[in-house]
Amino acid sequence: MPFINTWNYIQNNLKPGMLIDNWTKDRKYLGDQFTILKATPTEVQVDAPNAQYTQHAPRNDFERVYDIWGQYIACTYPRHKIRDFTRFSKFVISILKWVENINGGTLP
């Protein structure tokens, strides 16, 4: 599926005030959450418990993680490589996992 389908899903279904569970492939659900402030056409704005400022995860970061998502899930693309190209990996990965869960285990 093309990334635009997943991005449209995020835009249409993430709502202000939603709590998203922090998740990673290796450690699963970590027991903490972050709050969605806004999903715009160019980014997702997040309030993270330990962040001083609003976090702005850009659409391009979502697309780059989307492109390697299958490899990340298969443990052939390590998280540290994702962190090399986005400092928002925590939010992007957790939101994509949320989308995947809502859509029966696949990204739209």
N, C-alpha and C positions, 0 to 999 in steps of 0.2 A: 504494500500500500504506500502511496505517496505521503510524505511528511505533512502536507497541507491538511490531510484528513485528521491527523492527530492534533495539529495546531488548532484547527477549527473546533474540535471537541474540547480542547482546553479552554478556548475563548468562550464557548457557549456554556460550559458546565462548571468552571471554577467560579465561585461566588465570594464576594467579600465576607470575611468572617469564618469561612470554612477552615477547619483544622486538618492538616495533612500530616500523617505519621511519617517520621524520618525512617528511611529504609535504605539498606545497602544489600547487594547480592551476598556478600560474605557474612554479614552480621545480622541480616534480616531486620525486623523492626527493633528500633533502638530504645523505644520507650519515651521518646520526646516528640514534640509536634511543633509545627510552625503554622502561622495564620496567613491565609491569603488576604491581601488588601485589595488587589485589583488585577484583572487580566486585560491588557490592552492589545491592540494589533501588533505591537512591537516588543512587549515584555510582560512578565508576570512580576508583580510587586508583592513582597513577602515581609512579614514581621516575624523575625526570629527571636526567640527568647533572650539570647545572649548578645544580640547585635545592637549596637548603639543607634544605627540608622536603618531606614527602610532598605531592603535589598531589592535590586532591580535585575532580575534574571532575563537576559535578552532572548528574543526568538531564535537568533542564530545559534545560541548555545544549546537550546532545545533541539534544533535541527542536527547539530553535530553529534549530540548524544544519541538521538534517534537513529542516525546513520550507522552507529556501531552497537546499538541496543542488543541485537541478537548475539553479538560477540561478548558483550558484557555479561549477559545472562548466562551464556555458555562458559563463562570464566576464562575466555581466551583474550579478553581485553581488560587489563587491570584498571581499577579505579584511579590509581595514581596517574595514569595516562590521561584520564578524563580531567583530573584536577590540573593537568598541564595546560589545557586549553580553556577551562572555565573555572573561575573561583566560586561559581554557583552550583557546583556538582551536587551538593547535598539537596538543594531544592529541585533541580532538574531531574535527578534520578528518582527522588521520592514522588514527584508529580507524575512522571512517566509510569512509575509503578502503580500509582493510584488509578491512572487512566487504564492501564492494562487490567487491573483487578475489576474495574467496573465493566470492562468490555470482554469478559469471559476469558481472560488470560492472553489477549493479544492487543496490540496497539491498532487503532483504526487506520 
